[in-house]
Amino acid sequence: MQEIGESREQWGRDVLEMVEDFANNMKSEVKPFYIVYACKSDKSNQNVFRQSMKAYYSRPPKLLGVLVWYVNHPLGEFRFVPELSFPPDVPLDPHLLSDKAYDAFDTVSSKGREVGVLLS
């Protein structure tokens, strides 16, 4: 039987490996850049997720549901950028959500308000 979070942990490792491969494939790039990762379910098959990465040569826009890394090959920099990485907008079964105030993570709602995204 699968445990809660089991797939999420493996998926997280897979995403990091994909981002590292993406950065390594651009090893000859001397100009610093950002890698933006996004993932959505396929419209024709809800059991399939489409993942994409794109390089930005300027600071990417603030978007809900993306993960961002900064890469500067000449300086040997490869780092996650938490201020531009907002939690993926993954729908959850309401039974898995807590109604306890101490479990609330206010920065998600404040980030949503900051970037103009409605949160329910």
Backbone as a chain_set.jsonl record, in Angstrom:
{"seq": "MQEIGESREQWGRDVLEMVEDFANNMKSEVKPFYIVYACKSDKSNQNVFRQSMKAYYSRPPKLLGVLVWYVNHPLGEFRFVPELSFPPDVPLDPHLLSDKAYDAFDTVSSKGREVGVLLS", "coords": {"N": [[0.84, -1.178, 0.0], [0.472, 2.258, -0.72], [2.058, 5.01, 0.875], [1.052, 8.189, 2.296], [2.456, 10.954, 0.733], [4.552, 9.54, -0.325], [4.834, 9.351, -3.172], [5.151, 12.054, -3.68], [7.649, 12.665, -2.533], [9.423, 11.175, -4.157], [8.835, 12.358, -6.612], [9.707, 14.956, -6.116], [12.486, 14.513, -5.913], [12.93, 13.662, -8.533], [12.27, 15.999, -9.956], [14.279, 17.768, -9.087], [16.511, 16.456, -10.152], [15.906, 16.7, -12.899], [16.084, 19.486, -13.19], [18.769, 19.941, -12.544], [19.942, 18.527, -14.675], [18.996, 20.103, -16.799], [20.309, 22.534, -16.25], [22.97, 21.641, -16.512], [23.007, 20.963, -19.213], [23.107, 23.443, -20.283], [25.611, 24.3, -19.817], [27.599, 25.666, -21.235], [26.693, 28.223, -21.328], [27.402, 31.491, -20.527], [26.159, 33.674, -19.529], [24.237, 34.634, -16.702], [21.247, 32.919, -15.595], [17.767, 32.081, -14.952], [15.994, 29.17, -13.997], [12.823, 28.055, -14.601], [10.37, 25.985, -13.358], [7.41, 24.245, -14.091], [4.287, 22.513, -13.699], [1.488, 20.766, -14.884], [-1.681, 19.095, -15.03], [-2.547, 16.985, -17.752], [-4.868, 18.02, -20.178], [-6.355, 16.229, -21.715], [-5.947, 13.81, -20.482], [-6.295, 13.261, -17.298], [-4.697, 11.804, -15.575], [-2.131, 12.127, -16.298], [0.757, 14.12, -16.081], [2.094, 17.12, -17.264], [5.247, 18.344, -17.487], [7.354, 21.184, -17.457], [10.219, 23.191, -18.294], [11.896, 26.281, -18.369], [14.31, 28.627, -19.479], [15.113, 31.778, -18.214], [16.48, 34.922, -18.861], [16.285, 37.188, -17.46], [14.954, 38.323, -14.34], [12.334, 36.186, -13.491], [8.7, 36.489, -13.833], [6.453, 36.829, -11.006], [4.72, 34.027, -10.189], [2.109, 31.869, -9.224], [2.546, 28.526, -8.293], [4.977, 27.685, -9.431], [8.433, 26.644, -9.522], [11.659, 27.949, -8.91], [15.041, 28.338, -9.943], [18.333, 29.735, -9.705], [21.047, 30.212, -11.879], [24.482, 30.551, -12.405], [26.933, 29.908, -14.254], [29.756, 30.684, -14.695], [30.461, 31.555, -12.106], [29.938, 29.325, -10.669], [27.454, 28.975, -9.481], [24.42, 27.606, -8.384], [21.336, 27.68, -7.351], [18.354, 27.354, -5.405], [15.521, 29.492, -5.543], [13.697, 30.711, -3.226], [12.016, 32.974, -2.82], [10.82, 33.44, -5.247], [9.563, 31.126, -5.772], [6.624, 29.653, -5.541], [4.322, 27.671, -3.754], [3.3, 24.726, -5.499], [0.107, 24.673, -7.07], [-1.621, 22.415, -6.073], [-4.463, 20.459, -5.976], [-6.056, 19.227, -3.062], [-7.506, 16.509, -1.231], [-10.158, 17.422, 0.814], [-10.367, 16.117, 3.281], [-7.803, 15.646, 4.016], [-6.827, 18.015, 4.865], [-6.053, 20.257, 7.523], [-7.951, 21.767, 10.155], [-6.951, 23.256, 12.124], [-5.591, 26.157, 13.597], [-2.819, 26.432, 14.045], [-1.693, 24.928, 12.05], [-1.924, 26.355, 9.765], [-0.525, 28.053, 6.974], [0.443, 30.99, 6.484], [1.962, 32.404, 4.599], [1.449, 31.382, 2.077], [-1.144, 32.261, 1.41], [-0.69, 35.017, 1.582], [1.221, 35.365, -0.444], [-0.335, 34.654, -2.626], [-2.217, 36.743, -2.598], [-0.462, 38.85, -3.029], [0.477, 38.411, -5.662], [-1.866, 38.604, -6.965], [-3.669, 36.464, -7.165], [-6.585, 34.639, -6.715], [-7.452, 32.923, -3.815], [-9.004, 30.097, -2.403]], "CA": [[0.0, 0.0, 0.0], [1.251, 3.488, -0.824], [1.976, 5.935, 1.997], [0.851, 9.59, 1.93], [3.718, 11.657, 0.531], [5.559, 8.675, -0.955], [5.034, 9.796, -4.559], [5.623, 13.44, -3.643], [9.09, 12.651, -2.254], [10.111, 10.71, -5.363], [8.636, 13.382, -7.632], [10.608, 16.048, -5.764], [13.847, 14.116, -6.325], [12.951, 13.654, -10.004], [12.282, 17.398, -10.422], [15.621, 18.304, -8.852], [17.401, 15.844, -11.143], [15.603, 17.316, -14.193], [16.602, 20.856, -13.177], [20.226, 19.833, -12.626], [20.257, 18.151, -16.06], [18.73, 21.283, -17.618], [21.425, 23.467, -16.015], [24.184, 21.059, -17.089], [22.901, 21.05, -20.674], [23.407, 24.834, -20.654], [26.916, 24.552, -19.183], [28.397, 26.611, -22.023], [26.085, 29.555, -21.198], [28.15, 32.309, -19.571], [25.242, 34.666, -18.972], [23.391, 34.053, -15.642], [19.856, 32.704, -15.976], [16.859, 31.425, -14.022], [15.244, 28.028, -14.523], [11.475, 28.03, -14.051], [9.726, 24.684, -13.516], [5.957, 24.235, -13.886], [3.678, 21.225, -13.972], [0.021, 20.776, -14.934], [-2.259, 17.851, -15.535], [-2.896, 17.015, -19.166], [-6.308, 18.241, -20.333], [-7.008, 15.061, -22.305], [-5.77, 12.664, -19.589], [-6.039, 13.825, -15.971], [-3.72, 10.986, -14.86], [-0.811, 12.442, -16.858], [1.21, 15.466, -15.754], [3.038, 17.705, -18.214], [6.242, 19.152, -16.794], [8.146, 21.998, -18.378], [11.231, 24.084, -17.747], [12.272, 27.339, -19.301], [15.369, 29.522, -19.002], [14.848, 33.222, -18.29], [17.722, 35.672, -18.669], [15.99, 38.244, -16.5], [14.17, 37.799, -13.22], [11.02, 35.776, -13.996], [7.552, 37.087, -13.144], [5.931, 36.082, -9.864], [3.594, 33.191, -10.569], [1.77, 30.824, -8.27], [2.658, 27.179, -8.831], [6.239, 27.414, -10.122], [9.66, 26.553, -8.741], [12.666, 28.724, -9.632], [16.45, 28.223, -9.575], [19.24, 30.706, -10.331], [22.274, 29.556, -12.326], [25.545, 31.394, -12.939], [27.998, 28.926, -14.465], [31.121, 31.166, -14.443], [30.7, 31.64, -10.658], [29.617, 28.036, -10.054], [26.241, 29.13, -8.669], [23.179, 26.895, -8.708], [20.592, 27.76, -6.086], [16.909, 27.479, -5.388], [15.122, 30.866, -5.219], [12.404, 30.561, -2.545], [11.152, 34.148, -2.933], [10.104, 33.369, -6.529], [8.975, 29.783, -5.873], [5.413, 29.582, -4.75], [3.906, 26.255, -3.736], [2.455, 24.294, -6.614], [-1.321, 24.711, -6.741], [-2.086, 21.045, -6.171], [-5.69, 20.266, -5.207], [-5.98, 18.169, -2.067], [-8.749, 16.026, -0.649], [-10.426, 18.217, 2.013], [-10.158, 15.316, 4.488], [-6.379, 15.676, 4.357], [-6.495, 19.353, 5.341], [-6.288, 20.52, 8.939], [-8.725, 22.968, 10.492], [-6.283, 23.844, 13.295], [-4.92, 27.407, 13.24], [-1.354, 26.304, 14.047], [-1.272, 24.268, 10.819], [-2.08, 27.289, 8.637], [0.729, 28.594, 6.461], [-0.042, 32.277, 5.992], [2.7, 32.967, 3.464], [0.83, 30.962, 0.817], [-2.239, 33.191, 1.087], [-0.152, 36.363, 1.345], [1.829, 35.348, -1.773], [-1.442, 34.673, -3.588], [-2.75, 38.108, -2.636], [0.591, 39.709, -3.606], [0.551, 38.238, -7.105], [-3.195, 38.812, -7.517], [-4.341, 35.188, -7.437], [-7.627, 34.331, -5.734], [-7.304, 31.652, -3.112], [-10.232, 29.746, -1.691]], "C": [[0.892, 1.251, 0.0], [0.999, 4.389, 0.377], [1.712, 7.35, 1.479], [2.216, 10.255, 1.822], [4.787, 10.844, -0.176], [5.861, 9.118, -2.389], [5.612, 11.2, -4.595], [7.131, 13.498, -3.425], [9.878, 12.232, -3.493], [10.01, 11.749, -6.474], [9.568, 14.562, -7.367], [12.043, 15.746, -6.169], [13.975, 14.13, -7.844], [13.025, 15.075, -10.563], [13.672, 17.987, -10.243], [16.616, 17.736, -9.857], [17.178, 16.46, -12.532], [16.193, 18.726, -14.276], [18.128, 20.849, -13.269], [20.663, 19.465, -14.043], [20.075, 19.345, -17.001], [19.886, 22.276, -17.49], [22.709, 22.942, -16.645], [24.17, 21.098, -18.608], [23.186, 22.463, -21.179], [24.751, 25.262, -20.069], [27.761, 25.578, -19.931], [27.855, 28.045, -21.926], [26.83, 30.357, -20.126], [27.273, 33.38, -18.924], [24.384, 34.009, -17.883], [21.943, 33.921, -16.114], [19.077, 32.039, -14.842], [16.231, 30.24, -14.735], [13.891, 28.036, -13.814], [10.845, 26.688, -14.391], [8.231, 24.84, -13.232], [5.429, 22.858, -14.26], [2.16, 21.365, -13.918], [-0.469, 19.422, -15.409], [-2.664, 18.048, -16.994], [-4.415, 17.147, -19.294], [-7.03, 17.022, -20.883], [-6.896, 13.814, -21.422], [-5.355, 13.176, -18.217], [-5.037, 13.017, -15.14], [-2.289, 11.235, -15.327], [-0.467, 13.89, -16.518], [2.257, 15.914, -16.764], [3.966, 18.643, -17.438], [7.017, 19.964, -17.826], [9.137, 22.857, -17.611], [11.593, 25.083, -18.814], [13.367, 28.182, -18.66], [14.922, 30.964, -19.216], [16.169, 33.939, -18.032], [17.519, 36.928, -17.84], [15.115, 37.625, -15.418], [12.759, 37.431, -13.711], [9.876, 36.44, -13.221], [7.123, 36.215, -11.958], [4.675, 35.339, -10.305], [3.35, 32.155, -9.485], [1.919, 29.471, -8.952], [3.918, 26.887, -9.605], [7.372, 27.306, -9.107], [10.759, 27.199, -9.568], [14.064, 28.484, -9.044], [17.231, 29.294, -10.313], [20.534, 29.978, -10.66], [23.233, 30.6, -12.88], [26.764, 30.478, -13.083], [29.4, 29.47, -14.207], [31.465, 31.259, -12.948], [30.397, 30.334, -9.933], [28.38, 28.08, -9.171], [25.083, 28.335, -9.245], [22.394, 26.878, -7.418], [19.099, 27.919, -6.323], [16.559, 28.897, -4.947], [13.735, 30.825, -4.56], [11.472, 31.761, -2.698], [10.392, 34.208, -4.255], [9.386, 32.029, -6.716], [7.781, 29.693, -4.947], [4.889, 28.156, -4.832], [3.034, 25.906, -4.931], [0.993, 24.261, -6.187], [-1.947, 23.341, -6.983], [-3.365, 20.892, -5.354], [-5.546, 19.079, -4.262], [-7.382, 17.758, -1.628], [-8.988, 16.818, 0.639], [-10.215, 17.448, 3.318], [-8.699, 15.303, 4.929], [-5.956, 17.021, 4.945], [-6.854, 19.527, 6.812], [-7.156, 21.763, 9.105], [-8.146, 23.657, 11.724], [-5.46, 25.057, 12.861], [-3.404, 27.245, 13.171], [-0.819, 25.573, 12.812], [-1.345, 25.189, 9.604], [-0.723, 27.864, 8.263], [0.395, 29.896, 5.75], [0.702, 32.788, 4.77], [2.118, 32.535, 2.122], [-0.276, 31.94, 0.442], [-1.706, 34.594, 0.838], [0.538, 36.435, -0.016], [0.75, 35.396, -2.843], [-2.044, 36.056, -3.725], [-1.754, 39.045, -3.338], [0.646, 39.61, -5.124], [-0.833, 38.319, -7.774], [-3.918, 37.537, -7.902], [-5.373, 34.952, -6.341], [-7.36, 32.984, -5.113], [-8.601, 31.358, -2.382], [-9.899, 29.129, -0.364]], "O": [[1.937, 1.279, 0.649], [-0.134, 4.516, 0.841], [2.098, 7.681, 0.358], [3.041, 10.13, 2.726], [5.813, 11.387, -0.585], [7.026, 9.242, -2.766], [6.458, 11.508, -5.434], [7.817, 14.295, -4.064], [10.879, 12.859, -3.839], [10.979, 11.993, -7.193], [10.157, 15.106, -8.301], [12.738, 16.61, -6.704], [14.996, 14.556, -8.383], [13.751, 15.332, -11.523], [14.191, 18.636, -11.151], [17.472, 18.464, -10.36], [18.138, 16.714, -13.259], [16.737, 19.115, -15.31], [18.712, 21.659, -13.989], [21.635, 20.018, -14.558], [20.896, 19.573, -17.89], [20.382, 22.796, -18.49], [23.459, 23.709, -17.249], [25.222, 21.251, -19.229], [23.473, 22.659, -22.36], [24.991, 26.45, -19.854], [28.559, 26.286, -19.316], [28.502, 28.98, -22.398], [26.883, 29.954, -18.965], [27.627, 33.926, -17.879], [23.847, 32.925, -18.112], [21.474, 34.713, -16.932], [19.661, 31.506, -13.898], [15.966, 30.298, -15.935], [13.823, 28.024, -12.585], [10.789, 26.294, -15.556], [7.838, 25.483, -12.259], [6.047, 22.132, -15.038], [1.617, 22.005, -13.017], [0.243, 18.697, -16.103], [-3.066, 19.137, -17.405], [-5.16, 16.46, -18.595], [-8.196, 16.797, -20.556], [-7.662, 12.865, -21.593], [-4.184, 13.49, -18.0], [-4.574, 13.496, -14.105], [-1.348, 10.629, -14.815], [-1.307, 14.78, -16.653], [3.189, 15.174, -17.077], [3.519, 19.606, -16.816], [7.299, 19.49, -18.927], [8.927, 23.201, -16.448], [11.598, 24.775, -20.006], [13.354, 28.423, -17.453], [14.413, 31.315, -20.28], [16.892, 33.602, -17.094], [18.474, 37.649, -17.552], [14.6, 36.52, -15.584], [12.067, 38.273, -14.284], [10.065, 36.895, -12.093], [7.4, 35.016, -11.921], [3.697, 35.947, -10.738], [4.296, 31.629, -8.898], [1.46, 29.295, -10.081], [3.946, 25.927, -10.375], [7.278, 27.808, -7.987], [10.801, 27.027, -10.786], [14.246, 28.435, -7.828], [16.851, 29.713, -11.407], [21.06, 29.225, -9.841], [22.859, 31.426, -13.713], [27.53, 30.302, -12.136], [30.189, 28.788, -13.553], [32.619, 31.068, -12.564], [30.578, 30.242, -8.719], [28.268, 27.309, -8.217], [24.806, 28.389, -10.443], [22.738, 26.149, -6.487], [18.655, 28.527, -7.297], [17.224, 29.451, -4.072], [12.718, 30.895, -5.249], [10.253, 31.588, -2.705], [9.418, 34.953, -4.372], [8.685, 31.83, -7.707], [7.92, 29.661, -3.724], [5.005, 27.509, -5.872], [2.156, 26.672, -5.329], [0.681, 23.864, -5.064], [-2.688, 23.129, -7.944], [-3.358, 21.167, -4.154], [-4.978, 18.049, -4.628], [-8.317, 18.558, -1.654], [-8.094, 16.88, 1.484], [-9.916, 18.051, 4.348], [-8.396, 14.988, 6.079], [-4.848, 17.149, 5.466], [-7.86, 18.991, 7.278], [-7.098, 22.689, 8.297], [-8.781, 24.541, 12.3], [-4.722, 24.994, 11.878], [-2.763, 27.863, 12.321], [0.385, 25.599, 12.557], [-0.873, 24.829, 8.526], [0.117, 28.128, 9.125], [0.099, 29.901, 4.556], [0.131, 33.536, 3.976], [2.275, 33.245, 1.128], [-0.347, 32.396, -0.698], [-2.218, 35.296, -0.034], [0.453, 37.465, -0.686], [0.895, 36.091, -3.848], [-2.349, 36.499, -4.832], [-2.139, 39.908, -4.127], [0.84, 40.619, -5.802], [-0.959, 38.13, -8.984], [-4.694, 37.525, -8.857], [-5.052, 35.058, -5.157], [-7.074, 32.012, -5.814], [-9.223, 32.254, -1.812], [-10.8, 28.763, 0.39]]}, "num_chains": 1, "name": "protein.A"}
